[in-house]
Amino acid sequence: MKKCSKTAHSTVTELNITPLLDLAFVLLVIFIITTTPIVNDLDLSLPNASKHEKEPPSKANYITVEEGGKLFMNKKEVDLAELQTTLVGLRMDDPDLNVIIRGDGKAKYKDIRAVLDVCQGANVSKVDLATEAAN
């Protein structure tokens, strides 16, 4: 008596390429969708833009805070009261006033914070802190 039939244990020798075809069609669809069509297929004479003068960029004002707490406004030594009156005067002349605060790495945070408070009190909205790029 036979315990197993021959057809029950035959191995599949054919290669199933259905998943491979699915992958190929998906890649084809992705390539078709992501390629950009050529837009320069028509000859056009585009109009020329008129030249206009650019406004000169407004000059940035530098506030330097040294390690000991000394303040300098554009290389002139000032204290907090003078700094506020100077900033208010500059803001009246230029409502789009730019201020860059350059604080020494060893300066105390309270000195930098005091300068930021003075800038806020003078309604200077464009304030930036200067840093150096890390190596």
Helices and strands as residue ranges (DSSP letters): G 7-9, H 18-34, E 60-65, E 71-73, E 76-78, H 80-93, E 98-103, H 109-121, E 126-129
